[in-house]
């Protein structure tokens, strides 16, 4: 069986890219199709067989009008199984009638629907949005089956595409984050000086530092709590602005390797999530490490966090709500074992089993 995997663009590292790695492990011999590819900023894909549009590597936001043409131009007639993964145009590829097209939907196209107001300030998007929305509706009818990554995404698929879908949560290697007996983060990796510079007690967030992640909300909250510490793991376009906004009790550690990351989760008092996530893999990683999560309840957090048991769900993502939750946090004795048990619902092995079950149905048909 010949398999093709399709993704919107391969030019960054984030939560969605961890899903791509799981698909690659499941289909190591598959061909990949995408629009923009930059192996320098997506190093995990360097050894993959990637088909992409030549000369395009960066600034995909400048070329939204090209995306339909790029994906429709690919000839996928030689493949028996095509799996598109994405939150934008990848579902619009054209397959032969005998091929099975499965779409793993990270969310319906964000800049056209759920978050359109944030993007339509851009004159280019306003100009092409009507055309792109029409094409996106046509593209949404092409997959034989849609899978949603969360309840929130399932509801959006129904609302915007009028299609039913099945929820299969994204995969997390929960064992990698399992709590160890390391007594302090300083001893977790004494060669890494960044550990030694951290406070003994801190709250944590792990994220790309881009505007929609709303890290500024967390920083503003900790500006009001100078006796508490926030550790920010990640890099991005917002880094300089966020540093200017912060006070000394916010600690930016930048990029952290996969080897070191579990220790940051394991020794945090709690993990913080301020924005509405389509799912939120970092929240699952925190739970797998035995760490409670304080998160805005809208979106994937409502699937992941059991309120008052494995964390706290906030009714909104305002600064005052974050401050109130952290003040209340110390009054609740969270069971780290319950957090780890909760994370098992999202384990990589379970994801493999669920996806394989769907593909077996396709084989029988």
N, C-alpha and C positions, 0 to 999 in steps of 0.2 A: 504494500500500500504506500503510495507516494503522498507525502504530507507537506503542506505549505503553512507557515505561520506568518501572520500579517500584523503589523503594529503601526500606529500613527506616525511616530518618529523616534529614531534611536539616537538621541543626542544629549541625554542627561542621566543622572542616577537619582532615583527616588523610590517610593514605595511601589509604584507600578512596575518598575524595572525588576523588583524582586519576584513579581509574578511572572515576568518574562523568563527569568532564570529557571523557574519551576517548569514552565512549558518546554524550555530547551532540554532540561533533564529528562522530561517525559518523551520528547521526540528529538534526540540528539542529532539525527541525520536529516532533519527537516530543513527546507530552504526558508529564508526569512525575506519578507517584502516590506518595504517602508518608504517613506517620502524622503525625509532628511536623515542622514547617517553621519555621525562624527565619532569614529573609534577613539578619539582622544578624550572626549567627554562622556563616552559610554564604553569604557575599556572592557567591560564584561563581554561585549559582542565582537571583539577583535577576531576571534577564531570562527565565528559563525559565517555561513554562506549567505551574505546579505545582498539583496537586489535593492537598489535605491536610485533616486533621481540624481543624475550627475551634477556636480558643482554645487549642490545644496547641502550645507552643513549646519548653518546657524540661522537664527532669526526667522523661524518658521512663521512667526506672527506677521511678517511682512507679506506673506504670500498665501493668504487663505483661499483666494480665488483659483489657485493652481491645484489645490488638493484633490478635488473631484477628478480632474484630468489625469493626475499622476496615478491614482489608484485604479481608475477604469482602464488605463493603458496597459496594465500588466496582463500578460497572457498566462492564466492559471489552468488552461485546458488539460494539462497533463497530470493534474493532481486529483487523487481520489477523495482526500480529506483536506479541507481548508479551515483553519481556525484563525479568526480575526480577534485581536485583543485591543481594546482601546476605548477612548472617550471622545472620539471625533470621527475621522473619515475612513478608518480602516475597514469598517463594515461595508463600505460601498464597492469593494472589489466585485468583479463579475466572474462567476464560475459557470462551468458547463452544467447542464441539467442533471447529469448523473453523479456529480460531486456532492458531497455533504459539507455545507458551510455552517459552522458553529461559531457564534459570536459571544465572546466573553466580555461583557459590557462593564466597563469601569464607571461609566455614567453616560446618559445621552449627552450629546454635544453641548458642553457647558456654556460656551460663548453664544449659543443660539437660543438656549432655553433657561435653565435654572439660574444662571448667573449672567444673563444677557446684559443687564444694566451696567455691570462692571466693565464690560468690553465695548459696549456701544458708545462710550465716550470717545472711542477712537474713530475718526471720520472714515477711515478705510473700511472698518467693520460695518459701519452704518450703511455705507454705499453698497456693499456686497451681501449684506445679511439676508435680504429677501430671496436672492437667488440661491444662496447657500442653504437656507432653510428649506426651500423647495427640493433641492437636490438631496438633502439629508433625509427628508421624509421618504423619498424614493429609495435611498440607500438602506433605510431601516427595514424595508420589506425584503431585502435580498437574503439575509441569513435564513437557513432552515430552522434554526433554534437559537434563542437568546438565553444567556445565563447572566444573572445579575450578581454583583459582588456583595450586596447588602439589601436589607428591606427597603431602605430609602431609594436605592437605585431601581429596585423592582417596581416601586410605586411611580418613579419617574418614567420608566419604560412604558408603563400602562398609560400614564397621563399624556406623554408627548408622542408616542408611537402607536398607541392603542394595541399593544402586543402583550401577551402573557409571557412570563419568564420564570425560570427556576433560580433560586438563590443558592449559590455555592460560594462560601466565604473564601477570600484569598488565602493562600497557604503560608504558614509560618513554621519554621523549624524550631518549635518550642523548646526542644531539648537543649539547643545551643544557649538558651538564656536561663536555664535552670539554675536556681540558687545554689551557691557553693558555701563552704565554711570559711571563706575569706573574711577575716575579722575587720578589715578596713580597706577602703578603696586605694589607699597609699600602698598597701601590700599587694594589691591585685596585679600591679605591673610596676615595680619600683624603678624600672628603666625609663618609664614615661614620666617626665617631670610634670606634665599637666595634672596627673593624679595628685602629686604632692602639693600642688597649689590650691586644691579644692578644699572647701570647708568640710568639717565632719558631717554636718547635717545640711542637706540641701534638697530642693525640689528641682525637677528635671523636665526639660522639653527637648525633643529630637525632631528636627524638621529642616527642610529647605527654607532658607530665609528669603522668602518672596512675599509680596504684599498679601495675597489671599490667605496665607497661613495665620495671619493676625498675631504674630509674636509680640507686636507692640502692646497688645492688651495685657499680656502677662508682665511685660516690663513695667508698664504703668502701675499695675497692681503691686509689684514688688518695690516700686519707688515709694509706695505708702507703707511698706513694712521693712524698714531698714535693718531690723534684727533677724530677718529671714533671708535665705540665699536661694537664688535661681541660677541653675547651670543650663546653658544653651549649647546644644550640640548641633552643628550644621553650618553650611555656608550658603551664600546666595547674594542676590542683588541688593538686598535690604541691609546687609551687614553694617555698613558705615552709618546709615541712618539710625539703626537700632542701638549701636554703640553710643551715638550722640544722645539718644533718648534715655539711656540707662544710667544708673548710679552704681557705686562700687559693690553693692551686694548682688549684682548680676554678673555672671562669669561666662564669657564666650570662649569656648575651647575649639571651635572650628570643626574641621573634618576629623572623624574618629573612625579607625579601621574596624572591620568586622570582628577582629580578634579582641579589641579593647572595649567595644560597645557594651557587651553584656555586663561588665563591671559597673558602668555608669548607671544602668538600670538597677542592678542588684543592690546598690548602696544608697539609692535615692529614697527619700521619705515618701514621695509620690511623684507620679508622672502627670504633667499638665498638658491639656489640649484645648486651645481657645477657639479654633475655627470649626466650621461645619465640614466634616470629612465625609467623602463618599463611603469610605470604610474606615481606614486608619490603622495600618499595620503596626505602627509604633506603639499604639495602645495595647495591642496583643503581645508584642515583645515585652512590654513592661509587666503585664500580667503574668507572662511566662517566667519572668524573673522574680515573681512574688511581690511585685510592687503595686500598690493601689493606684488608681487613675482618677484624676479630677478632670472632667471634660464637659464641654457644651453638649447637651443631650441630643441636639438635632444631628441627624446623619448616622454614620456608622457607630458612634459611641453607644447608642441605644441598643445595638446588637451585641456589643462587646462587654460593656460594664454592667454589673449587677449592682444597682444603686444601694448604698448603705452596707453592702457586703464586700464587694471587690473594688469599691470606689464611690465617688460622688458624681451625680449628674446635675449639671447646672441648668436652670430654666432659661438662661440667656448667656451671652458672652460679654457682658459688661464688666468693667473693672471692679465695680463694687461687689458683684457676684463672686468674682475670683477671690477677692479679699475675704469676703464672708465665709467662703468654702474653706479657705486655708485656716482661718480662725477656728472654724468648727472641726477641722480635720483631726486635731490633737485630742478631741473628746471621744473619738470613735476608735475602738481597738480592732483594726483590720487584721484578719487572719491571712498571712502570706500564703499559707497552704491552700486556702480557698481561691486566692488569685491564680495560683499555678494550676489548680484543677480546672478553673474556668477557662484558662487558655488552651487546654487540650481540645476544646471544641473546634479550634482553628488550626489544628496540627497539619503539617504537610502530608502525612500519611492519609489522613481523612480526606483531604482535598484530592489526592491521587485516586482514592477509592471511588469518590463521587463522580469524578470526571471519567474514569474508566468505565463506570457503570453506564453512563450516557453513551459513550462511544461503542460499547457492546451492543446497545440497542440499534445503533446505526449499522453495525456490521450485520446484524440479523435482518435488517431491512434491505 
